[in-house]
Amino acid sequence: MIQFDVDLAVIGSGFGGSLMAMIGQRLGLRTVLIDRASHPRFTIGESSTPIANMVLRDLVQRYKLTGIEPLCEYASAEQAHPDVTLGIKRGFTYFWHRTGEPFQPQADRSNEWLVPGNPDDLTADAHWLRSDVDRFLFKQVRANSIATMENTDVTDITRDDDRWCVGGYHSEEPVRIFAQFVLDASGGTGVMLKALEIPISVDCMKTKTRTLYGHFTGVGNWLDAYQEAGGDVEGHPYRCDEAAVHHIIEGGWMWQLQFRNGVTSAGLVLDQDRHPYHPDRYPDEEWHLIVERYPTLAKQFAGSRMHEATFHLIGTDRLQRIAERSAGAGWAGLPNVGGFVDPLHGTGIAQILCGIERLAAILERSWGRDDMEAQLDAYSRTVRTEIELIDSLLHACYLAMDDFSRFKSTSRLYFVASSMYERRFRAGRIQPEHAFLCADDELLRSAVSQVVDRLTEDAQLPAEQRADAAAFDQWIDELVEPLEKNSD
Ligand SMILES: Cc1cc2nc3c(=O)[nH]c(=O)nc-3n(C[C@H](O)[C@H](O)[C@H](O)COP(=O)(O)OP(=O)(O)OC[C@H]3O[C@@H](n4cnc5c(N)ncnc54)[C@H](O)[C@@H]3O)c2cc1C
């Protein structure tokens, strides 16, 4: 039996768990980091954003996380840590495809949208090859002499007087760790939610999607495909494929993220009402059936192979979930334990980092004090508020997806929310208790719910009775204007 006592037990060594373990140690807590797997291991959630980098930089400075600073930007990471595979991300790129037709760039650019995230290559964000980034951070944890336990499956967590008993197995050997505080960074597994039997809901969520994804090699270059089809890159603010590329198709979209080692992360995210889930259908078979309907994408993938990291495509059932709570007396879960919506616009990494910043502040201010539980309750409510806002926002984007112009107008709300958060953060107006993406801003919540209502009503109308693209965009302008004025 392996047995020891700590202040903080962190379960899950993704980037979130490793950062929390290092912060715990900086706060003077005796910390252990536990994972049932060992590094390197494949995982998804790879596209960083300007908010993610801004918050990571703040964490690095605040908690003196030496060695991690270069990760905040693509160029500095590549220079300082060439062994960590990344991809350059200059922004968010969207292309709109018609079923059965090759992608045909338009002179008025009506089927493409490039949203810059940063001004140049030097300050570009990065796609994180998670097997490398997570392994790098895990090594940093070890370099800081923090106790780590890989290949240790946590199977039960019980409360024993005023401390937790975290039980499991390291290979075959039983493990028992006594901890004052448990930080659940186990992602969708939600070990603490299971131990405390906290209800997780699906039906209350509006977005209804599933995914098929994997890592590929030999995927044809999108920029080449675009130019071969006559596309003019002259007016593009950045190289269109050096981005989180979203290819919008009927009833869903495909993400493409290029890493500099030739690997492409790609996934189809499908509206479940239009592409129902069949558990007996092989993901590879469904992938080919769908991709074949889009000749330019099919050509891109014609010579591709699955990368050894995944071997075959991974298929999921519905992605959405929200837990009744994600923190309580003596424990907290990272935001992705509290719930998940969908990869559209890539909110995951940034939301987790914002959650880490809030939890770190709670541990710093309230460790051993009576107000700790109230702070954790507030954290838990904030995570729910964030997930609910992201759910409404992305649901609106899916409602608008069949009409690219409406999709762009609707997605602007996400970019407005991001820049509101970014500006307030830089101005020092975001306090640890504030929600990611300003999800607690009443004006923003009201704007998002008006858009959801309108798109839901419009979906019942024949196309000719709906407002035209210009009128819809004008209406979004009017909704967004007070938000932009209010964002500083
Ligand atoms: C299809 C899909 C696409 C996504 N795309 C994006 C995107 O583009 N951008 C973005 O920002 N986010 C995205 N996300 C979200 C993203 O996956 C998560 O935000 C991110 O991976 C969470 O990282 P983490 O370190 O918190 O947890 P994880 O990476 O999930 O790590 C959890 C760790 O816990 C360990 N663990 C689990 N159970 C136990 C146990 N019982 N005992 C011990 N250890 C355990 C696991 O081994 C694992 O190492 C996506 C998610 C999905 C599903």
PDBQT file of the ligand as one rigid body, heavy atoms in Angstrom, charges set to zero:
ROOT
HETATM    1  C1  LIG A 501     -13.809  17.041 -29.710  1.00  0.00    +0.000 C 
HETATM    2  C2  LIG A 501     -13.274  18.113 -28.825  1.00  0.00    +0.000 A 
HETATM    3  C3  LIG A 501     -12.626  19.195 -29.394  1.00  0.00    +0.000 A 
HETATM    4  C4  LIG A 501     -12.123  20.221 -28.605  1.00  0.00    +0.000 A 
HETATM    5  N1  LIG A 501     -11.526  21.281 -29.202  1.00  0.00    +0.000 NA
HETATM    6  C5  LIG A 501     -11.056  22.292 -28.457  1.00  0.00    +0.000 A 
HETATM    7  C6  LIG A 501     -10.409  23.422 -29.058  1.00  0.00    +0.000 A 
HETATM    8  O1  LIG A 501     -10.282  23.534 -30.278  1.00  0.00    +0.000 OA
HETATM    9  N2  LIG A 501      -9.921  24.391 -28.247  1.00  0.00    +0.000 N 
HETATM   10  C7  LIG A 501     -10.051  24.290 -26.899  1.00  0.00    +0.000 A 
HETATM   11  O2  LIG A 501      -9.602  25.203 -26.202  1.00  0.00    +0.000 OA
HETATM   12  N3  LIG A 501     -10.645  23.226 -26.290  1.00  0.00    +0.000 NA
HETATM   13  C8  LIG A 501     -11.167  22.238 -27.036  1.00  0.00    +0.000 A 
HETATM   14  N4  LIG A 501     -11.772  21.171 -26.436  1.00  0.00    +0.000 N 
HETATM   15  C9  LIG A 501     -11.853  21.091 -24.970  1.00  0.00    +0.000 C 
HETATM   16  C10 LIG A 501     -10.590  20.413 -24.420  1.00  0.00    +0.000 C 
HETATM   17  O3  LIG A 501     -10.559  19.039 -24.669  1.00  0.00    +0.000 OA
HETATM   18  C11 LIG A 501     -10.431  20.535 -22.969  1.00  0.00    +0.000 C 
HETATM   19  O4  LIG A 501     -10.717  21.845 -22.654  1.00  0.00    +0.000 OA
HETATM   20  C12 LIG A 501      -9.004  20.231 -22.519  1.00  0.00    +0.000 C 
HETATM   21  O5  LIG A 501      -8.506  19.054 -23.091  1.00  0.00    +0.000 OA
HETATM   22  C13 LIG A 501      -8.970  20.027 -21.056  1.00  0.00    +0.000 C 
HETATM   23  O6  LIG A 501      -7.652  19.828 -20.603  1.00  0.00    +0.000 OA
HETATM   24  P1  LIG A 501      -7.397  19.352 -19.107  1.00  0.00    +0.000 P 
HETATM   25  O7  LIG A 501      -5.952  19.427 -18.850  1.00  0.00    +0.000 OA
HETATM   26  O8  LIG A 501      -8.236  20.098 -18.138  1.00  0.00    +0.000 OA
HETATM   27  O9  LIG A 501      -7.983  17.882 -19.057  1.00  0.00    +0.000 OA
HETATM   28  P2  LIG A 501      -7.647  16.576 -19.937  1.00  0.00    +0.000 P 
HETATM   29  O10 LIG A 501      -6.715  16.871 -21.032  1.00  0.00    +0.000 OA
HETATM   30  O11 LIG A 501      -8.981  16.002 -20.257  1.00  0.00    +0.000 OA
HETATM   31  O12 LIG A 501      -6.887  15.691 -18.863  1.00  0.00    +0.000 OA
HETATM   32  C14 LIG A 501      -7.534  14.934 -17.886  1.00  0.00    +0.000 C 
HETATM   33  C15 LIG A 501      -6.530  13.948 -17.311  1.00  0.00    +0.000 C 
HETATM   34  O13 LIG A 501      -7.153  13.282 -16.222  1.00  0.00    +0.000 OA
HETATM   35  C16 LIG A 501      -6.728  11.946 -16.204  1.00  0.00    +0.000 C 
HETATM   36  N5  LIG A 501      -7.739  11.145 -15.498  1.00  0.00    +0.000 N 
HETATM   37  C17 LIG A 501      -9.028  10.969 -15.860  1.00  0.00    +0.000 A 
HETATM   38  N6  LIG A 501      -9.641  10.145 -14.985  1.00  0.00    +0.000 NA
HETATM   39  C18 LIG A 501      -8.733   9.801 -14.034  1.00  0.00    +0.000 A 
HETATM   40  C19 LIG A 501      -8.761   8.967 -12.876  1.00  0.00    +0.000 A 
HETATM   41  N7  LIG A 501      -9.856   8.311 -12.501  1.00  0.00    +0.000 N 
HETATM   42  N8  LIG A 501      -7.636   8.841 -12.141  1.00  0.00    +0.000 NA
HETATM   43  C20 LIG A 501      -6.505   9.495 -12.496  1.00  0.00    +0.000 A 
HETATM   44  N9  LIG A 501      -6.421  10.302 -13.599  1.00  0.00    +0.000 NA
HETATM   45  C21 LIG A 501      -7.515  10.446 -14.353  1.00  0.00    +0.000 A 
HETATM   46  C22 LIG A 501      -6.601  11.573 -17.678  1.00  0.00    +0.000 C 
HETATM   47  O14 LIG A 501      -5.714  10.486 -17.867  1.00  0.00    +0.000 OA
HETATM   48  C23 LIG A 501      -6.080  12.873 -18.294  1.00  0.00    +0.000 C 
HETATM   49  O15 LIG A 501      -4.680  12.881 -18.408  1.00  0.00    +0.000 OA
HETATM   50  C24 LIG A 501     -12.279  20.137 -27.208  1.00  0.00    +0.000 A 
HETATM   51  C25 LIG A 501     -12.907  19.018 -26.632  1.00  0.00    +0.000 A 
HETATM   52  C26 LIG A 501     -13.408  18.013 -27.423  1.00  0.00    +0.000 A 
HETATM   53  C27 LIG A 501     -14.096  16.816 -26.771  1.00  0.00    +0.000 C 
ENDROOT
TORSDOF 0
